[in-house]
């Protein structure tokens, strides 16, 4: 399998669109679709295809090297209540004949693009900033499935932002959907993502042996993953949320209010957060134009839980959404930064330690001088190539204690 050049630059673009307070508004132009693509629409259940349309106006960097570029709608499962859902996404396949055993598949988890239906990458020609990394993966010889995640890209459902189980289910089912669309695909797959997508990739690994039964996962790559976000509750109560974490928590609350209708948002929002809730929740259109400016005005008191009981309740909800939840099925590569002002180093330290304690194989690399969007991801592509080649993975986890 070919190595890809320019990986560091590509990964920087990947993370620049991740969970942050920056404006992630979609481009003014929109995706145009062609006719229905021939595929297997006969099966039901998770990963079954509901529709598959040709992408006519996708980024030329992707289309020039792809034999297929499609927008799909497929069936998945809510991680909140286990109900069946429909999720949109995109699928891309390399040109030329498939290798022996079929095309390997990458389930790619994109960084944060928003929390509303118009925030799905499949609705934008450049996949809301993800097209460079998709291009690099397709050029490396992978079929790439990009889930929008539940509630993004299509109406009819909500987005449970940073709910790990939902995102993991969505990635696994995007692989099944890709198999029904692309001939000569393999059962061998890996998950790869940054920020919100880093959490999704990690979660997919944990779910691979159960929800992902029937597929052969070889590993996962998580760059600056939003793995354990339970610390947001304590930071909000203490008034120590960073400027990046304040709009992050506001988007988490948008999803939590729908996942858990019993939540009283009055316990968690006041001031500009309450007054300009709709603008802060938007990712596109006129409302989103002021989001970055508004986010910078959020005061410590605007997101402070009203009581200690409210803080404990929020922390409980966030723990349910966080990782790890169970032992991972395959090796993991986790890259994160010591100067990350969005996902604190201590949070990722704790998630990695808990994963190691459960018996995971984790190659975790802390880059002390890196933040959230400038992580050096050069190790990701060769690591993935080695997993598909069957090379043994290195684990930095301490060996289990002697009995």
C-alpha positions as semicolon CSV with decimal commas, in nm:
position;residue;x (nm);y (nm);z (nm)
1;X;0,000;0,000;0,000
2;X;0,140;0,339;-0,093
3;X;0,255;0,584;0,168
4;X;0,099;0,928;0,152
5;X;0,305;1,244;0,145
6;X;0,200;1,565;0,315
7;X;0,031;1,380;0,600
8;X;0,116;1,640;0,865
9;X;-0,039;1,921;0,663
10;X;-0,345;1,712;0,590
11;X;-0,393;1,625;0,956
12;X;-0,364;1,992;1,050
13;X;-0,653;2,067;0,815
14;X;-0,849;1,779;0,967
15;X;-0,818;1,921;1,316
16;X;-0,868;2,284;1,223
17;X;-1,234;2,201;1,162
18;X;-1,263;2,011;1,488
19;X;-1,441;2,095;1,815
20;X;-1,371;2,457;1,876
21;X;-1,515;2,802;1,901
22;X;-1,430;2,890;1,544
23;X;-1,687;2,946;1,271
24;X;-1,759;2,622;1,089
25;X;-2,022;2,761;0,854
26;X;-2,077;2,558;0,537
27;X;-1,970;2,706;0,207
28;X;-2,228;2,909;0,018
29;X;-2,230;2,654;-0,265
30;X;-2,396;2,320;-0,207
31;X;-2,352;1,965;-0,328
32;X;-2,531;1,854;-0,643
33;X;-2,641;1,493;-0,676
34;X;-2,669;1,266;-0,977
35;X;-2,878;0,957;-1,022
36;X;-2,910;0,658;-0,793
37;X;-2,603;0,433;-0,791
38;X;-2,644;0,060;-0,829
39;X;-2,602;-0,107;-0,489
40;X;-2,751;-0,368;-0,258
41;X;-3,066;-0,214;-0,115
42;X;-3,226;-0,545;-0,020
43;X;-3,101;-0,596;0,333
44;X;-3,252;-0,451;0,648
45;X;-3,097;-0,370;0,985
46;X;-2,786;-0,172;1,085
47;X;-2,579;-0,064;0,787
48;X;-2,852;-0,126;0,531
49;X;-2,862;0,127;0,249
50;X;-3,166;0,350;0,208
51;X;-3,026;0,557;-0,078
52;X;-2,703;0,616;-0,273
53;X;-2,655;0,907;-0,510
54;X;-2,360;1,020;-0,717
55;X;-2,183;1,333;-0,593
56;X;-2,150;1,571;-0,886
57;X;-1,985;1,874;-0,726
58;X;-1,745;1,720;-0,475
59;X;-1,394;1,863;-0,430
60;X;-1,196;1,789;-0,747
61;X;-0,904;1,661;-0,541
62;X;-1,128;1,375;-0,429
63;X;-1,316;1,315;-0,754
64;X;-0,996;1,307;-0,962
65;X;-0,866;0,999;-0,780
66;X;-1,194;0,822;-0,699
67;X;-1,375;0,559;-0,901
68;X;-1,687;0,633;-0,696
69;X;-1,803;0,932;-0,493
70;X;-2,146;0,893;-0,341
71;X;-2,376;1,036;-0,078
72;X;-2,556;0,765;0,114
73;X;-2,830;0,732;0,371
74;X;-2,807;0,418;0,583
75;X;-2,958;0,263;0,893
76;X;-2,782;0,283;1,229
77;X;-2,864;0,270;1,600
78;X;-2,891;0,539;1,867
79;X;-2,642;0,491;2,147
80;X;-2,877;0,677;2,380
81;X;-3,189;0,457;2,364
82;X;-3,105;0,182;2,112
83;X;-3,365;0,296;1,861
84;X;-3,306;0,253;1,485
85;X;-3,199;0,571;1,307
86;X;-3,118;0,690;0,957
87;X;-2,779;0,853;0,906
88;X;-2,628;1,024;0,602
89;X;-2,269;1,020;0,488
90;X;-2,036;0,981;0,192
91;X;-1,839;0,691;0,043
92;X;-1,532;0,709;-0,180
93;X;-1,345;0,430;-0,360
94;X;-1,000;0,424;-0,527
95;X;-0,949;0,375;-0,896
96;X;-0,817;0,056;-1,050
97;X;-0,858;-0,310;-0,956
98;X;-0,903;-0,404;-0,592
99;X;-0,609;-0,574;-0,418
100;X;-0,623;-0,941;-0,329
101;X;-0,882;-0,985;-0,058
102;X;-1,071;-0,669;-0,152
103;X;-1,043;-0,301;-0,070
104;X;-0,969;-0,229;0,298
105;X;-1,206;0,026;0,449
106;X;-1,144;0,331;0,666
107;X;-1,437;0,463;0,871
108;X;-1,340;0,827;0,901
109;X;-1,472;1,034;1,191
110;X;-1,483;1,405;1,114
111;X;-1,419;1,678;1,370
112;X;-1,699;1,897;1,502
113;X;-1,901;2,072;1,233
114;X;-2,206;2,163;1,442
115;X;-2,510;2,014;1,611
116;X;-2,796;2,084;1,370
117;X;-2,917;1,904;1,053
118;X;-2,748;2,149;0,813
119;X;-2,406;2,072;0,966
120;X;-2,336;1,743;0,785
121;X;-2,017;1,721;0,574
122;X;-2,208;1,542;0,297
123;X;-2,392;1,866;0,222
124;X;-2,072;2,056;0,135
125;X;-1,843;2,007;-0,170
126;X;-1,533;2,015;0,052
127;X;-1,692;1,800;0,321
128;X;-1,666;2,095;0,562
129;X;-1,287;2,075;0,561
130;X;-1,247;1,697;0,549
131;X;-1,183;1,654;0,176
132;X;-0,799;1,676;0,203
133;X;-0,776;1,388;0,451
134;X;-1,029;1,184;0,250
135;X;-0,820;1,245;-0,061
136;X;-0,507;1,122;0,117
137;X;-0,681;0,807;0,241
138;X;-0,831;0,720;-0,098
139;X;-0,494;0,778;-0,265
140;X;-0,343;0,535;-0,013
141;X;-0,571;0,261;-0,138
142;X;-0,862;0,267;0,104
143;X;-1,235;0,280;0,052
144;X;-1,336;0,568;0,280
145;X;-1,673;0,595;0,454
146;X;-1,746;0,933;0,614
147;X;-2,045;0,933;0,846
148;X;-2,220;1,265;0,901
149;X;-2,325;1,121;1,243
150;X;-2,683;1,096;1,360
151;X;-2,874;1,422;1,327
152;X;-2,631;1,591;1,087
153;X;-2,697;1,599;0,714
154;X;-3,065;1,500;0,720
155;X;-3,376;1,606;0,908
156;X;-3,582;1,378;1,125
157;X;-3,351;1,326;1,421
158;X;-3,123;1,515;1,658
159;X;-2,746;1,506;1,704
160;X;-2,637;1,368;2,044
161;X;-2,313;1,564;2,033
162;X;-2,015;1,375;2,179
163;X;-2,219;1,070;2,274
164;X;-1,948;0,812;2,210
165;X;-2,170;0,507;2,162
166;X;-2,388;0,677;1,899
167;X;-2,087;0,797;1,700
168;X;-1,921;0,456;1,725
169;X;-2,235;0,283;1,596
170;X;-2,254;0,533;1,311
171;X;-1,895;0,462;1,202
172;X;-1,941;0,086;1,213
173;X;-2,258;0,105;1,007
174;X;-2,089;0,333;0,753
175;X;-1,850;0,043;0,685
176;X;-2,143;-0,193;0,628
177;X;-2,306;0,061;0,398
178;X;-1,982;0,099;0,199
179;X;-1,966;-0,277;0,150
180;X;-2,314;-0,273;-0,004
181;X;-2,213;0,004;-0,241
182;X;-1,855;-0,074;-0,348
183;X;-1,778;-0,409;-0,513
184;X;-1,471;-0,603;-0,397
185;X;-1,454;-0,459;-0,048
186;X;-1,294;-0,645;0,239
187;X;-1,426;-0,715;0,588
188;X;-1,102;-0,561;0,719
189;X;-1,139;-0,204;0,839
190;X;-1,001;0,061;1,070
191;X;-1,141;0,378;1,225
192;X;-0,960;0,711;1,206
193;X;-1,055;1,058;1,322
194;X;-0,964;1,372;1,510
195;X;-1,131;1,564;1,792
196;X;-1,498;1,458;1,789
197;X;-1,395;1,206;1,524
198;X;-1,114;1,085;1,750
199;X;-1,374;0,997;2,010
200;X;-1,586;0,828;1,742
201;X;-1,289;0,622;1,618
202;X;-1,205;0,508;1,972
203;X;-1,570;0,421;2,042
204;X;-1,597;0,219;1,720
205;X;-1,298;0,013;1,836
206;X;-1,467;-0,059;2,169
207;X;-1,790;-0,162;1,992
208;X;-1,623;-0,368;1,719
209;X;-1,655;-0,705;1,895
210;X;-2,023;-0,657;1,981
211;X;-2,211;-0,410;1,763
212;X;-1,951;-0,455;1,487
213;X;-1,973;-0,835;1,482
214;X;-1,904;-0,981;1,137
215;X;-1,640;-0,721;1,047
216;X;-1,265;-0,751;1,106
217;X;-1,131;-0,439;1,276
218;X;-0,751;-0,399;1,263
219;X;-0,712;-0,082;1,469
220;X;-0,810;0,278;1,538
221;X;-0,633;0,613;1,521
222;X;-0,755;0,894;1,748
223;X;-0,600;1,239;1,721
224;X;-0,671;1,473;2,016
225;X;-0,984;1,269;2,096
226;X;-1,269;1,415;2,299
227;X;-1,264;1,084;2,486
228;X;-1,350;1,175;2,844
229;X;-1,542;1,503;2,863
230;X;-1,677;1,460;3,217
231;X;-1,431;1,725;3,337
232;X;-1,644;1,991;3,169
233;X;-1,891;1,976;3,458
234;X;-1,629;2,043;3,725
235;X;-1,465;2,317;3,520
236;X;-1,801;2,487;3,461
237;X;-1,879;2,480;3,833
238;X;-1,533;2,613;3,923
239;X;-1,538;2,885;3,657
240;X;-1,227;2,745;3,491
241;X;-1,362;2,662;3,144
242;X;-1,125;2,786;2,875
243;X;-1,243;3,012;2,594
244;X;-1,254;2,704;2,368
245;X;-1,443;2,488;2,618
246;X;-1,731;2,731;2,673
247;X;-1,886;2,699;2,324
248;X;-1,803;2,327;2,336
249;X;-2,014;2,283;2,650
250;X;-2,296;2,488;2,497
251;X;-2,313;2,248;2,201
252;X;-2,302;1,950;2,438
253;X;-2,602;2,097;2,621
254;X;-2,794;2,129;2,293
255;X;-2,768;1,753;2,244
256;X;-2,821;1,662;2,610
257;X;-3,146;1,860;2,621
258;X;-3,284;1,626;2,354
259;X;-3,126;1,303;2,478
260;X;-3,255;1,371;2,829
261;X;-3,575;1,580;2,824
262;X;-3,576;1,581;3,203
263;X;-3,285;1,826;3,202
264;X;-3,379;2,181;3,300
265;X;-3,155;2,402;3,089
266;X;-3,215;2,685;3,334
267;X;-2,973;2,501;3,563
268;X;-2,692;2,542;3,308
269;X;-2,744;2,856;3,102
270;X;-2,791;3,224;3,172
271;X;-2,668;3,556;3,038
272;X;-2,562;3,559;2,674
273;X;-2,583;3,180;2,649
274;X;-2,955;3,189;2,728
275;X;-3,025;3,509;2,535
276;X;-2,845;3,404;2,215
277;X;-2,896;3,026;2,236
278;X;-3,011;2,989;1,875
279;X;-2,716;3,180;1,730
280;X;-2,469;2,985;1,945
281;X;-2,629;2,658;1,832
282;X;-2,610;2,730;1,459
283;X;-2,345;2,615;1,213
284;X;-2,477;2,777;0,896
285;X;-2,699;3,049;0,760
286;X;-2,749;3,400;0,901
287;X;-2,756;3,286;1,264
288;X;-2,407;3,135;1,246
289;X;-2,246;3,457;1,124
290;X;-2,215;3,593;1,479
291;X;-2,131;3,268;1,658
292;X;-1,756;3,323;1,695
293;X;-1,803;3,675;1,826
294;X;-2,078;3,566;2,064
295;X;-1,877;3,269;2,192
296;X;-1,597;3,505;2,293
297;X;-1,844;3,693;2,514
298;X;-1,953;3,395;2,724
299;X;-1,883;3,467;3,091
300;X;-1,789;3,208;3,353
301;X;-2,128;3,252;3,521
302;X;-2,319;3,194;3,197
303;X;-2,254;2,817;3,202
304;X;-2,211;2,755;3,575
305;X;-2,440;2,483;3,715
306;X;-2,694;2,644;3,946
307;X;-2,642;2,399;4,235
308;X;-2,401;2,123;4,340
309;X;-2,677;1,877;4,252
310;X;-2,696;2,019;3,900
311;X;-2,318;1,984;3,868
312;X;-2,331;1,618;3,976
313;X;-2,616;1,547;3,736
314;X;-2,424;1,703;3,445
315;X;-2,111;1,509;3,532
316;X;-2,314;1,189;3,535
317;X;-2,455;1,256;3,189
318;X;-2,108;1,337;3,055
319;X;-1,960;1,019;3,201
320;X;-2,226;0,815;3,021
321;X;-2,112;0,977;2,695
322;X;-1,738;0,939;2,755
323;X;-1,468;0,677;2,705
324;X;-1,350;0,421;2,782
325;X;-1,664;0,215;2,837
326;X;-1,532;-0,134;2,767
327;X;-1,222;-0,307;2,638
328;X;-1,124;-0,222;2,282
329;X;-1,121;-0,492;2,015
330;X;-0,801;-0,390;1,837
331;X;-0,484;-0,181;1,889
332;X;-0,514;0,194;1,925
333;X;-0,295;0,492;1,834
334;X;-0,374;0,803;2,039
335;X;-0,194;1,133;1,970
336;X;-0,266;1,439;2,185
337;X;-0,117;1,769;2,295
338;X;0,005;1,912;2,623
339;X;-0,120;2,262;2,540
340;X;-0,467;2,162;2,421
341;X;-0,713;2,425;2,548
342;X;-1,017;2,233;2,424
343;X;-0,961;1,875;2,540
344;X;-0,735;1,904;2,842
345;X;-0,429;1,681;2,855
346;X;-0,535;1,550;3,196
347;X;-0,866;1,427;3,053
348;X;-0,691;1,226;2,781
349;X;-0,428;1,103;3,028
350;X;-0,709;0,962;3,238
351;X;-0,888;0,800;2,944
352;X;-0,567;0,635;2,822
353;X;-0,483;0,510;3,172
354;X;-0,832;0,364;3,211
355;X;-0,807;0,195;2,871
356;X;-0,471;0,044;2,965
357;X;-0,616;-0,077;3,293
358;X;-0,891;-0,261;3,105
359;X;-0,634;-0,443;2,892
360;X;-0,628;-0,228;2,578
361;X;-0,326;-0,212;2,348
362;X;-0,259;0,163;2,321
363;X;0,031;0,346;2,163
364;X;-0,028;0,687;2,320
365;X;0,195;0,979;2,229
366;X;0,179;1,308;2,418
367;X;0,324;1,602;2,226
368;X;0,396;1,850;2,508
369;X;0,410;2,165;2,296
370;X;0,112;2,086;2,071
371;X;-0,239;2,223;2,105
372;X;-0,563;2,093;1,960
373;X;-0,521;2,190;1,594
374;X;-0,144;2,161;1,547
375;X;-0,083;1,802;1,650
376;X;0,181;1,619;1,444
377;X;-0,011;1,329;1,292
378;X;0,267;1,197;1,070
379;X;0,260;0,861;1,247
380;X;-0,104;0,791;1,159
381;X;-0,068;0,668;0,801
382;X;0,226;0,428;0,849
383;X;0,059;0,297;1,165
384;X;-0,259;0,219;0,969
385;X;-0,058;0,057;0,689
386;X;0,115;-0,167;0,941
387;X;-0,214;-0,279;1,095
388;X;-0,355;-0,380;0,757
389;X;-0,026;-0,554;0,678
390;X;-0,062;-0,766;0,991
391;X;0,239;-0,619;1,171
392;X;0,222;-0,644;1,552
393;X;0,130;-0,320;1,725
394;X;0,342;-0,158;1,994
395;X;0,161;-0,084;2,320
396;X;0,284;0,178;2,564
397;X;0,054;0,046;2,837
398;X;0,238;-0,089;3,141
399;X;0,237;-0,467;3,169
400;X;-0,025;-0,608;3,405
401;X;0,084;-0,643;3,765
402;X;0,206;-0,985;3,873
403;X;-0,052;-1,183;4,072
